[in-house]
Amino acid sequence: MTNTYITNATWALTGEKIDLRMGHGDEPVTHYMSDIPLPGVNGITPAGEMQIPAGARTINAEGKMLLPALFDLHATINLEGHSKRESIYRAGQAANHGGVWGMLVMPSKGFIFDNAATLDSFDDAVSQRSFATMVPAGCITEDMAGAQQAPYNTLAARGVTILSDGGKMPDSLLMLHRAMKYAAEMDLTFAIRGDVPCLSKNTYMHPGTTSYSLGLHGTPACAEEIGIETLIRLAKDAGARLHIQTVSTAEGVDIIRRAKSNGMKGLTAEVALHHLLYTHEDVGDYNTTFKTLPPLREKQDCEALLAGVKDGTIDCIVTDHTPCLSFAKKQDFVSAPHGMVALDTFLPAIYTYLIKPGKLSWAEVIKACCTAPVAIVNPYDREEDTPVAAPLLLFAPDEEQHITPETLSCGTTNSPLLGTVVQGTVTLPIN
Amino acid sequence: MNPRKDLVTIDALSDEDIRTILDSTSAMKDIFTKSVKKVPALKGKSVLTLFYEPSTRTRSSFEVAAHRLSADVTTFTVSTSSVVKGESVHDTIDTLMSMKMDYIIVRHKNSGIPAVIARHCKASVINAGDGAHAHPSQAFLDAFTIKEKYGEIAGKRVVIIGDILHSRVARSTSTILRRLGAEVAYMGPGPLVPLQQHTGIPRFTNWEQIFEWKPDVIYLLRVQNERIDTPFFPVSDYHSAFGVTEERLRRIDDLNLSIMHPGPVNRGVEICDAAMDYRNTLINNQVENGIAARMSILYHLTPQTQSND
């Protein structure tokens, strides 16, 4: 493979302009401006100083940002009328379109990762059809039914590092406590959303002015907060690693902050991008696109979640990508499924709504969407016997994107950004 | 009134729409006293009642209203099992649209279903109650009943008592009364009365607060046990804590207050026997006015199924 030279790129972390040489042969360079290794890069100089051989393949990255591609810790690949392979293909394409090189795939109907055969056939389909690295999260319980623990030893031998029942909190805390004690020995991480199922049963959105006027029963914030507190105490007692999924309330952030400041080890947390950007009022007149689990909350919650990202209480920003057929989302709000798609638009949406308005810096975004999730998942190439490292991407912040059904390669249109214009386009992979 | 296809919520109506429908209700009621209780206003039009929830009063009230306007009425019985078997509301509606209905009157346990149907078809959709969301025809008959009793609605005080949380009647009736200048308050067991910051409506939890507030109308809601899986409060407390007892009826009588109720009434729970015969109990007026209000609603809606022949 010949070298590729990228000139005049702006390194997102520092804003410095650099030239770099990508190619195989030499050891990857750990960039002098950051502690992030840049895989495949074996030479960096300030812009204009690199000697480029005549006729070499050159990409002029003038006006573009260079940054490590993002890793999404929470994506679901619903089949929604497509075959497994097609669904994997579409998710991979959507990921790359949104600047995501790899993702943790939640178990879901069609992808129940509770046995070796399913994991093997998934890995096989991914290696043939995906543009992105897809790491399956193993099930906590068989068939995600919440009763019998899945065979963690078998799953771990197939490369599983994270266990999840797709965000569902098991009803039996005794089962979960025993599962945590068992899995702690294998250094597996439990990824669970804080919830008390009996408190959130038959509820459809955040309780407030909108839920009152629409006549929809509200999901009390305390269901999530009691759930988070419970999970933390169980994991602490069992000595297990715990990753709290999709925190949505201000007090949920406080509970995690307190646990971390008390020195709890192995505790991490994530927020879905939509919980930073939207509130329950966006449901408007039964807009099912904004039906999410947990529900969209108040403005104060968005602000507290953002503060949690900034101070490190919340480690990661995730997509919680959930494709839903437009037919399903056209049903009434009670019957419609939860979830939004977000892979396709991930980096442009983060740039447009968080970086550009000055709410988060590039450094904070790279930490929350690249380094932190990679450290939690530890994606590992079992064939090469090496850790998988993030590739680089180029981001053109001045280019606009109109989000239409055609630009959403994930295959469904349940995106809150449909019909809007976002700032920035992604080139991934670069060469 | 500008042509309007559907009646899904009171919120969607303009002030003029509300006034127009309310004003014609009186004219519709005049028809009841004639020897021929029928006018040809909707002759040749098809009205369908589509009730996914059991209902006797609302359904028959709409059917009588449609008959008195000379419309043809079809009753579509939806057993809950066919829904369980997987036919979606969309598919049911496609079937019904093939039958070329002009008006669809729908009731469903899920909030928001009539809005989905209204978007999906050309017939006029009338919401006859969806979940805890809205029951606009009830709102019109309630407003008309108060107007008939007092001559005007503005300035009147109405307290709605009971399970507000699950009540579409509370939502729609409070909305129309407030739009027409009345003041509304809510009272009931704590877990069943939403916070004032969510509703914008004063929230009381006992009768003393109500009497102090000086209402004109006591509006009782039915305690809806069928919607409740885990109990919200001890039901055996209800009558003594929130019901119209004989003692409270005496105070209501002294103060000359009116009593309303959307029916069906649970005697001995929200209301004592004696209150049913109280001189200012307007429950039967509500039933009669319900037909007139629904005639007015049907008359003023404009389905998009008509050609210009």
Interface residues (C-beta under 8 A of the other chain):
Chain A: C198 N202 P207 G208 T209 S211 Y212 S213 L214 G215 L216 H217 D285 Y286 F327 K330 Q331 D332 F333 V334 S335
Chain B: D11 S88 V89 H90 H108 N110 S111 G112 I113 A115 V116 D130 G131 A132 H133 A134 L165 R168 R171 P194 Q197 H198 T199 D229 T230
